[in-house]
């Protein structure tokens, strides 16, 4: 469940912050790593 919440949060942030296709993917990956690294959704 935590990976699902992490994915939703990263996807929402990438949609808001990402400029184009490549930018959205980069923002998603960065947010996925940050949210996982700090154990926010455990």
N, C-alpha and C positions, 0 to 999 in steps of 0.2 A: 504494500500500500504506500510506503514511503516513496518508492520510485515513481509511482503514478502521480502523487502530489508534487514531487520534485519536477517531473516532466511537464505537468500542467503549469506550474509556476514559471519554469524556464520558457515554455512556449508562449505564455502570456507576455512575459518581459521581452522576448525576442520579437514578438509582433509589434509591441509598442516602440521598441528602440531600434529595431533593424531597418535599414534603409531600403535595401534591395534583397534579392535572393541570397547572394553570398553573405551580405552583412547580417541577415537574419540567422543564417546557419552559424556564423561565428558567435553572435550574441547568445544564441541558444546553448552552444557548447560551453561558453564561458560561464553562463548562469548555472548550467547543469553541474559544472565542476565546483563552483563556489557553494552552491546549496548542498552538495554532497560532502564537500570538504569540512564545512562547519556543522554538519549533522543537524541541520535545521528541522528536517522532517523525519525525525526518529521517534 
